[in-house]
Amino acid sequence: MSTVLPGGMSEAPQQRQKPSEEFLFHGDRLVAYRDDGPVAQTLGRLSGGQLPPLLPLLVAAIVTGILLIAGVGGQTSPAIFAPVLALLLAGPASTHPHNGRLDWLVPPIMRAIEYGYISTLAFAHDVSKPLTYAFIGVLAYHHYDTVYRTRQRLWPAKWVFRAGLGWDGRLLIVAIATLAGELPITIAVLTVYLGLLFGIESVYTWTRTGTGKGIMVDLEDEGEAPGGTAAEQEEEAEAARAEAKAASEETV
């Protein structure tokens, strides 16, 4: 209902401004950067996306750091159980829209936990340093590739995150391998498997989309990502900005 102001002017009811397409786009990118696996995604669905991601993740990072400092040398060291605690704290937020002001901190903190945990356990259990660096390099390539793709509005297929095990799956496998005394061979197998998976899928996708020629393929029909040519993307962004401006003017 509109209200009548002095002088006979009416005031339209205030309307809540819808989030712009670009705002939602950046939130989707942060979710992709998390690189959640099936376990974390299941916890996220159970929580309904209501748990904010940053604070629980900060607690997980602190707990992981304390457990790593407490001891990583033996097969019964406290650090082996860090992935379970990190998963229980950070996993339920995997379906949150990540629209908080500081939620951009979530992906780098998750990478610090993952890379730090894997490298610390590997060095403590006499895993070859070149092999450890190769494993971290494979993961870094995958995360860099995800960042660069989403900048082009080209999301990796969902099966890539599942087949890549996610940060949660990789940490759990490393912890179990440490308990079993098979960490070196496990890291070697993971390096080869993930290297082939991420490398072949990345090359195939970039070749198929023809991004190097300035052409983008619409992958929406395949359930992978929003796409289109650069001109179409610019038109969509301009339409989103116009809609946001119109909604803002209606509230004045």
Residue frames as qw, qx, qy, qz and C-alpha x, y, z in Angstrom:
[[0.000, 0.890, 0.456, 0.000, 0.00, 0.00, 0.00],
 [0.400, 0.413, -0.031, 0.818, 1.28, 3.48, -0.89],
 [0.303, -0.626, -0.457, 0.554, 1.27, 6.29, 1.67],
 [0.208, 0.861, 0.274, 0.375, 0.15, 9.92, 1.07],
 [0.516, -0.144, -0.200, 0.821, 2.74, 12.59, 1.83],
 [0.020, 0.743, 0.265, -0.614, 2.02, 16.27, 2.58],
 [0.137, 0.522, -0.393, -0.745, 1.17, 18.07, -0.66],
 [0.821, 0.340, 0.105, -0.445, -0.72, 15.12, -2.11],
 [0.414, 0.547, -0.716, -0.131, 2.36, 13.18, -3.22],
 [0.955, -0.199, 0.061, -0.209, 2.28, 9.45, -2.76],
 [0.109, -0.642, 0.758, 0.013, 5.17, 7.27, -1.76],
 [0.826, 0.157, -0.482, -0.246, 5.45, 3.85, -3.35],
 [0.857, -0.479, 0.181, -0.056, 6.13, 0.97, -0.99],
 [0.066, -0.726, 0.671, 0.132, 9.78, 0.13, -0.66],
 [0.964, 0.204, -0.122, -0.116, 10.91, -2.91, -2.58],
 [0.685, -0.525, 0.442, 0.244, 13.84, -5.05, -1.60],
 [0.380, 0.732, -0.465, -0.321, 16.52, -4.73, -4.22],
 [0.995, 0.079, 0.066, 0.006, 17.34, -8.04, -5.87],
 [0.557, -0.527, 0.462, 0.446, 21.00, -9.11, -5.89],
 [0.446, 0.708, -0.342, -0.427, 22.61, -8.27, -9.20],
 [0.959, 0.258, -0.119, -0.003, 23.82, -10.98, -11.53],
 [0.449, 0.614, -0.507, 0.405, 27.43, -9.96, -10.91],
 [0.408, -0.534, 0.527, -0.520, 26.94, -10.23, -7.14],
 [0.932, -0.061, 0.255, -0.250, 25.57, -13.76, -7.47],
 [0.797, 0.521, -0.280, 0.123, 28.30, -14.59, -9.96],
 [0.150, 0.641, -0.613, 0.437, 31.05, -13.74, -7.48],
 [0.658, -0.347, 0.500, -0.444, 29.36, -15.85, -4.80],
 [0.968, 0.211, 0.045, -0.125, 29.19, -18.81, -7.17],
 [0.559, 0.633, -0.465, 0.263, 32.89, -18.39, -7.93],
 [0.226, -0.575, 0.637, -0.461, 33.79, -18.58, -4.23],
 [0.870, -0.101, 0.357, -0.326, 31.79, -21.79, -3.86],
 [0.885, 0.435, -0.157, 0.052, 33.64, -23.28, -6.84],
 [0.267, 0.706, -0.547, 0.361, 37.00, -22.21, -5.39],
 [0.654, -0.487, 0.455, -0.357, 36.29, -24.22, -2.24],
 [0.474, 0.345, -0.794, -0.161, 36.72, -27.45, -4.22],
 [0.617, -0.229, 0.558, -0.506, 34.40, -29.44, -1.97],
 [0.176, 0.134, -0.950, -0.222, 34.17, -33.19, -2.40],
 [0.514, -0.342, -0.670, -0.412, 31.16, -35.51, -1.98],
 [0.467, -0.386, -0.676, 0.419, 31.46, -35.68, 1.82],
 [0.109, -0.239, -0.213, 0.941, 31.53, -31.91, 2.35],
 [0.303, -0.109, -0.422, -0.848, 28.72, -31.42, -0.16],
 [0.498, -0.391, -0.763, -0.128, 26.58, -33.95, 1.69],
 [0.340, -0.412, -0.527, 0.661, 27.12, -32.10, 4.97],
 [0.030, 0.103, -0.090, -0.990, 26.24, -28.86, 3.21],
 [0.409, -0.276, -0.613, -0.618, 22.95, -30.25, 1.95],
 [0.483, -0.442, -0.727, 0.205, 22.09, -31.45, 5.44],
 [0.243, -0.378, -0.331, 0.829, 22.69, -27.96, 6.86],
 [0.261, 0.803, 0.536, 0.013, 20.54, -26.35, 4.18],
 [0.446, 0.497, 0.094, 0.738, 23.19, -23.73, 3.43],
 [0.335, -0.888, -0.222, -0.222, 22.41, -21.84, 6.63],
 [0.721, -0.550, 0.004, 0.422, 25.84, -22.02, 8.26],
 [0.207, 0.949, -0.223, -0.080, 28.13, -19.03, 7.48],
 [0.918, 0.265, -0.192, 0.222, 31.44, -20.30, 6.09],
 [0.320, 0.723, -0.387, 0.474, 34.15, -18.03, 7.49],
 [0.437, -0.641, 0.445, -0.446, 34.03, -18.41, 11.28],
 [0.950, -0.166, 0.248, -0.090, 33.87, -22.26, 11.38],
 [0.822, 0.471, -0.126, 0.294, 36.69, -22.39, 8.83],
 [0.074, 0.768, -0.429, 0.469, 38.86, -20.11, 10.95],
 [0.711, -0.471, 0.425, -0.302, 38.29, -22.44, 13.89],
 [0.979, 0.167, 0.105, 0.057, 39.20, -25.41, 11.68],
 [0.556, 0.679, -0.290, 0.382, 42.42, -23.70, 10.59],
 [0.244, -0.710, 0.486, -0.447, 43.40, -22.95, 14.19],
 [0.874, -0.260, 0.352, -0.211, 42.62, -26.49, 15.34],
 [0.909, 0.379, -0.045, 0.168, 44.55, -28.00, 12.42],
 [0.310, 0.748, -0.400, 0.429, 47.55, -25.80, 13.18],
 [0.507, -0.597, 0.484, -0.391, 47.49, -26.78, 16.87],
 [0.960, -0.048, 0.259, -0.090, 47.29, -30.49, 16.02],
 [0.763, 0.556, -0.181, 0.276, 50.16, -30.21, 13.54],
 [0.035, 0.741, -0.483, 0.465, 52.30, -28.45, 16.14],
 [0.745, -0.446, 0.363, -0.337, 51.35, -31.05, 18.76],
 [0.468, -0.348, 0.797, 0.159, 52.94, -33.81, 16.73],
 [0.737, 0.495, -0.152, -0.435, 53.05, -35.33, 13.26],
 [0.072, 0.567, -0.815, -0.099, 55.84, -37.89, 13.53],
 [0.251, -0.055, 0.957, -0.135, 54.09, -41.06, 14.64],
 [0.213, -0.238, -0.791, -0.522, 51.21, -42.98, 13.13],
 [0.315, -0.642, -0.691, 0.108, 49.11, -42.16, 16.20],
 [0.222, -0.068, -0.139, 0.963, 49.92, -38.45, 16.26],
 [0.205, 0.587, 0.540, -0.568, 47.03, -36.04, 16.96],
 [0.174, 0.469, -0.316, -0.806, 47.43, -34.38, 13.55],
 [0.018, 0.072, 0.926, 0.369, 46.05, -37.46, 11.81],
 [0.036, 0.585, 0.794, -0.160, 42.59, -36.62, 13.11],
 [0.013, -0.416, -0.020, 0.909, 42.65, -32.99, 11.93],
 [0.154, -0.056, -0.637, -0.753, 40.81, -33.66, 8.63],
 [0.237, -0.503, -0.830, -0.039, 37.80, -35.07, 10.48],
 [0.175, -0.630, -0.409, 0.637, 37.53, -31.95, 12.65],
 [0.013, -0.301, 0.297, 0.906, 38.09, -29.65, 9.68],
 [0.157, -0.229, -0.796, -0.537, 35.40, -31.47, 7.71],
 [0.225, -0.603, -0.745, 0.175, 32.86, -31.29, 10.53],
 [0.147, -0.618, -0.211, 0.743, 33.49, -27.56, 10.95],
 [0.064, 0.421, -0.359, -0.830, 33.83, -26.43, 7.33],
 [0.082, 0.147, 0.909, 0.382, 31.77, -29.01, 5.45],
 [0.119, 0.642, 0.723, -0.228, 28.28, -27.85, 6.49],
 [0.089, 0.750, 0.037, -0.654, 28.95, -24.42, 4.92],
 [0.353, -0.085, 0.703, 0.612, 29.64, -25.87, 1.45],
 [0.152, 0.577, 0.711, 0.371, 26.15, -24.90, 0.19],
 [0.116, -0.768, -0.277, 0.566, 26.14, -21.40, 1.67],
 [0.515, 0.811, 0.225, 0.162, 25.95, -18.66, -1.02],
 [0.647, -0.186, 0.022, 0.739, 29.17, -17.06, 0.30],
 [0.158, 0.771, 0.303, 0.537, 27.76, -13.57, 0.04],
 [0.509, -0.784, -0.178, 0.309, 29.34, -12.18, 3.19],
 [0.149, 0.969, -0.194, -0.029, 31.70, -9.23, 3.05],
 [0.187, -0.697, 0.691, 0.031, 34.71, -11.31, 4.09],
 [0.912, 0.063, 0.383, -0.134, 33.73, -14.64, 2.55],
 [0.647, 0.700, -0.301, 0.024, 36.39, -14.13, -0.14],
 [0.155, -0.665, 0.699, -0.212, 38.84, -15.27, 2.56],
 [0.887, -0.107, 0.358, -0.271, 37.36, -18.78, 2.60],
 [0.903, 0.411, -0.109, 0.061, 39.16, -20.30, -0.44],
 [0.362, 0.674, -0.535, 0.359, 42.70, -19.13, 0.52],
 [0.480, -0.486, 0.588, -0.434, 42.22, -20.40, 4.09],
 [0.951, 0.061, 0.227, -0.201, 41.06, -23.76, 2.75],
 [0.755, 0.556, -0.295, 0.185, 44.09, -23.97, 0.47],
 [0.009, -0.678, 0.600, -0.424, 46.38, -23.14, 3.40],
 [0.745, -0.281, 0.489, -0.355, 44.81, -25.98, 5.42],
 [0.954, 0.276, 0.086, -0.075, 45.03, -28.48, 2.57],
 [0.620, 0.639, -0.360, 0.280, 48.52, -27.68, 1.32],
 [0.157, -0.673, 0.565, -0.450, 49.91, -27.19, 4.82],
 [0.820, -0.251, 0.410, -0.309, 48.47, -30.42, 6.17],
 [0.945, 0.327, -0.005, 0.027, 49.58, -32.58, 3.23],
 [0.495, 0.678, -0.406, 0.362, 53.11, -31.18, 3.06],
 [0.332, -0.636, 0.540, -0.440, 53.65, -31.32, 6.83],
 [0.896, -0.145, 0.369, -0.203, 52.59, -34.96, 7.09],
 [0.867, 0.474, -0.102, 0.115, 54.55, -35.90, 3.99],
 [0.283, 0.720, -0.494, 0.397, 57.79, -34.33, 5.24],
 [0.503, -0.524, 0.538, -0.427, 57.31, -35.85, 8.70],
 [0.887, -0.025, 0.437, -0.146, 56.84, -39.36, 7.30],
 [0.404, -0.417, 0.660, 0.477, 59.80, -39.37, 4.92],
 [0.659, 0.626, 0.417, 0.010, 57.87, -38.95, 1.69],
 [0.585, 0.125, 0.285, 0.749, 60.16, -37.91, -1.16],
 [0.023, -0.594, -0.143, 0.791, 60.30, -34.12, -1.39],
 [0.103, 0.162, -0.569, -0.800, 60.05, -34.06, -5.21],
 [0.169, -0.370, -0.885, -0.226, 56.99, -36.30, -4.96],
 [0.121, -0.634, -0.565, 0.514, 55.44, -34.05, -2.34],
 [0.019, 0.469, -0.143, -0.871, 56.09, -30.96, -4.47],
 [0.114, -0.048, -0.772, -0.623, 54.60, -32.73, -7.49],
 [0.141, -0.525, -0.837, 0.066, 51.44, -33.58, -5.55],
 [0.064, -0.672, -0.315, 0.667, 51.02, -30.01, -4.31],
 [0.009, -0.307, 0.441, 0.843, 51.74, -28.78, -7.84],
 [0.084, -0.295, -0.863, -0.401, 48.94, -30.92, -9.29],
 [0.132, -0.687, -0.657, 0.281, 46.50, -29.51, -6.74],
 [0.103, -0.587, -0.010, 0.803, 47.69, -25.95, -7.35],
 [0.002, -0.047, 0.654, 0.755, 47.21, -26.39, -11.10],
 [0.112, -0.506, -0.840, -0.164, 43.65, -27.62, -10.57],
 [0.149, -0.740, -0.455, 0.472, 42.78, -24.67, -8.35],
 [0.096, -0.440, 0.265, 0.853, 44.41, -22.17, -10.70],
 [0.012, -0.153, -0.788, -0.596, 42.52, -23.71, -13.62],
 [0.109, -0.651, -0.746, 0.090, 39.24, -23.38, -11.71],
 [0.128, -0.683, -0.171, 0.699, 39.91, -19.71, -10.97],
 [0.050, -0.298, 0.481, 0.823, 40.80, -18.90, -14.56],
 [0.011, -0.343, -0.859, -0.381, 37.81, -20.77, -15.96],
 [0.093, -0.722, -0.642, 0.241, 35.29, -19.02, -13.76],
 [0.101, -0.546, 0.069, 0.829, 36.70, -15.66, -14.78],
 [0.134, 0.094, -0.656, -0.736, 35.49, -16.64, -18.26],
 [0.679, 0.030, 0.238, -0.694, 32.14, -17.78, -16.79],
 [0.741, 0.237, -0.591, -0.213, 33.11, -21.34, -17.64],
 [0.640, -0.498, 0.467, -0.352, 32.59, -23.67, -14.71],
 [0.104, 0.283, -0.951, -0.075, 34.29, -27.07, -14.47],
 [0.667, -0.216, -0.563, -0.437, 31.82, -29.94, -14.73],
 [0.657, -0.557, 0.252, -0.441, 30.45, -31.18, -11.42],
 [0.994, -0.038, -0.087, 0.049, 31.89, -34.63, -11.99],
 [0.534, 0.554, -0.393, 0.504, 35.40, -33.14, -11.96],
 [0.275, -0.598, 0.439, -0.611, 35.00, -32.07, -8.34],
 [0.906, -0.243, 0.178, -0.299, 33.61, -35.47, -7.40],
 [0.931, 0.255, -0.161, 0.208, 36.28, -37.41, -9.27],
 [0.343, 0.623, -0.400, 0.578, 38.95, -35.11, -7.81],
 [0.582, -0.292, -0.682, 0.333, 37.77, -36.16, -4.32],
 [0.249, -0.892, -0.139, -0.350, 37.62, -32.57, -3.04],
 [0.076, 0.638, -0.558, 0.525, 39.82, -31.09, -0.33],
 [0.700, -0.383, 0.375, -0.472, 37.92, -33.17, 2.22],
 [0.991, 0.113, 0.002, -0.071, 38.40, -36.48, 0.46],
 [0.624, 0.564, -0.402, 0.361, 42.08, -35.88, -0.22],
 [0.153, -0.608, 0.550, -0.552, 42.81, -34.98, 3.41],
 [0.846, -0.242, 0.301, -0.368, 40.91, -38.00, 4.70],
 [0.940, 0.295, -0.155, 0.080, 42.80, -40.33, 2.33],
 [0.364, 0.626, -0.501, 0.474, 46.14, -38.85, 3.42],
 [0.452, -0.515, 0.492, -0.536, 45.21, -39.31, 7.08],
 [0.957, -0.053, 0.166, -0.230, 44.09, -42.92, 6.58],
 [0.803, 0.467, -0.296, 0.224, 47.24, -43.70, 4.58],
 [0.049, 0.654, -0.554, 0.513, 49.34, -42.30, 7.42],
 [0.721, -0.349, 0.414, -0.433, 47.56, -44.55, 9.91],
 [0.980, 0.163, 0.096, -0.060, 48.20, -47.54, 7.63],
 [0.540, -0.551, 0.463, 0.437, 51.85, -46.62, 7.12],
 [0.602, 0.338, 0.584, 0.426, 51.34, -46.30, 3.35],
 [0.085, 0.865, 0.133, -0.476, 51.63, -42.53, 2.90],
 [0.142, -0.507, 0.547, 0.651, 54.42, -42.49, 0.24],
 [0.181, 0.154, 0.876, 0.421, 52.70, -44.90, -2.14],
 [0.142, 0.728, 0.644, -0.189, 49.33, -43.21, -1.56],
 [0.027, 0.802, -0.056, -0.595, 50.69, -39.79, -2.47],
 [0.161, -0.287, 0.726, 0.604, 52.36, -41.26, -5.55],
 [0.181, 0.410, 0.869, 0.209, 49.09, -42.84, -6.71],
 [0.086, 0.828, 0.432, -0.346, 47.12, -39.66, -6.01],
 [0.096, -0.643, 0.307, 0.695, 49.66, -37.56, -7.91],
 [0.125, -0.046, 0.818, 0.560, 49.41, -39.72, -11.03],
 [0.102, 0.558, 0.823, 0.032, 45.63, -40.10, -10.85],
 [0.027, 0.850, 0.319, -0.418, 44.81, -36.45, -10.18],
 [0.163, -0.519, 0.424, 0.724, 47.48, -35.23, -12.61],
 [0.119, 0.139, 0.835, 0.520, 45.92, -37.21, -15.45],
 [0.042, 0.683, 0.722, -0.099, 42.37, -36.31, -14.43],
 [0.032, -0.843, -0.164, 0.511, 42.88, -32.57, -14.08],
 [0.194, -0.453, 0.512, 0.704, 45.34, -32.26, -16.95],
 [0.153, 0.205, 0.841, 0.476, 43.37, -34.17, -19.59],
 [0.045, 0.745, 0.659, -0.094, 40.02, -32.65, -18.59],
 [0.105, -0.774, -0.028, 0.624, 41.46, -29.14, -18.60],
 [0.146, -0.297, 0.615, 0.716, 43.11, -29.45, -22.00],
 [0.125, 0.392, 0.860, 0.301, 39.98, -31.03, -23.48],
 [0.011, 0.802, 0.526, -0.282, 37.70, -28.29, -22.12],
 [0.083, -0.718, 0.146, 0.675, 39.85, -25.36, -23.23],
 [0.155, -0.130, 0.746, 0.634, 40.32, -26.91, -26.66],
 [0.103, 0.507, 0.841, 0.156, 36.62, -27.64, -27.08],
 [0.002, -0.841, -0.402, 0.362, 35.49, -24.15, -26.06],
 [0.540, 0.532, 0.231, 0.610, 37.98, -22.43, -28.35],
 [0.296, -0.897, -0.194, 0.265, 38.63, -19.70, -25.75],
 [0.516, -0.368, 0.299, 0.713, 42.01, -18.97, -27.26],
 [0.234, 0.307, 0.565, 0.729, 40.21, -17.77, -30.41],
 [0.180, 0.016, 0.157, -0.971, 37.86, -15.51, -28.47],
 [0.594, -0.179, -0.531, -0.577, 34.95, -17.95, -28.81],
 [0.296, -0.165, 0.759, -0.556, 32.90, -19.23, -25.89],
 [0.390, -0.169, -0.827, -0.368, 30.65, -22.27, -26.10],
 [0.575, -0.368, 0.152, -0.715, 27.37, -22.27, -24.18],
 [0.302, 0.115, -0.935, 0.143, 27.68, -25.22, -21.80],
 [0.453, -0.118, 0.406, -0.785, 24.42, -24.53, -19.98],
 [0.829, 0.082, -0.272, -0.482, 22.64, -27.30, -21.88],
 [0.704, 0.166, -0.669, 0.171, 25.19, -29.76, -20.51],
 [0.684, -0.690, -0.229, -0.061, 24.67, -28.59, -16.94],
 [0.739, -0.008, -0.204, 0.643, 28.22, -27.36, -16.60],
 [0.283, -0.409, -0.151, 0.854, 28.16, -23.59, -16.63],
 [0.339, 0.864, 0.254, -0.272, 26.65, -20.44, -17.99],
 [0.554, -0.135, 0.434, 0.697, 28.43, -19.46, -21.18],
 [0.399, 0.856, 0.326, -0.045, 28.05, -17.59, -24.46],
 [0.585, 0.500, 0.024, 0.638, 30.07, -15.24, -26.54],
 [0.356, -0.168, -0.301, 0.869, 31.82, -12.26, -25.04],
 [0.176, -0.240, -0.232, -0.926, 29.18, -9.95, -26.57],
 [0.596, -0.462, -0.564, -0.338, 26.35, -11.96, -25.01],
 [0.590, -0.357, -0.519, 0.505, 28.04, -11.91, -21.62],
 [0.168, -0.009, -0.100, 0.981, 28.42, -8.14, -21.84],
 [0.380, -0.356, -0.402, -0.753, 24.74, -7.79, -22.75],
 [0.653, -0.460, -0.602, 0.004, 23.75, -9.93, -19.77],
 [0.471, -0.254, -0.383, 0.753, 25.92, -7.89, -17.43],
 [0.034, -0.138, -0.106, -0.984, 24.48, -4.62, -18.80],
 [0.518, -0.435, -0.524, -0.517, 20.93, -5.91, -18.34],
 [0.629, -0.423, -0.569, 0.320, 21.72, -6.91, -14.74],
 [0.294, -0.128, -0.216, 0.922, 23.12, -3.44, -14.02],
 [0.238, -0.269, -0.299, -0.884, 20.07, -1.78, -15.57],
 [0.605, -0.468, -0.605, -0.221, 17.72, -3.95, -13.51],
 [0.548, -0.357, -0.476, 0.588, 19.58, -3.15, -10.30],
 [0.117, 0.020, -0.017, 0.993, 19.51, 0.59, -11.12],
 [0.393, -0.374, -0.454, -0.706, 15.78, 0.51, -11.86],
 [0.633, -0.481, -0.603, 0.072, 15.04, -1.33, -8.61],
 [0.426, -0.229, -0.337, 0.807, 17.12, 1.25, -6.72],
 [0.070, -0.158, -0.156, -0.973, 15.23, 4.16, -8.31],
 [0.491, -0.460, -0.603, -0.429, 11.87, 2.62, -7.41],
 [0.581, -0.462, -0.556, 0.374, 12.77, 2.77, -3.72],
 [0.240, 0.016, -0.122, 0.963, 13.47, 6.53, -3.84]]
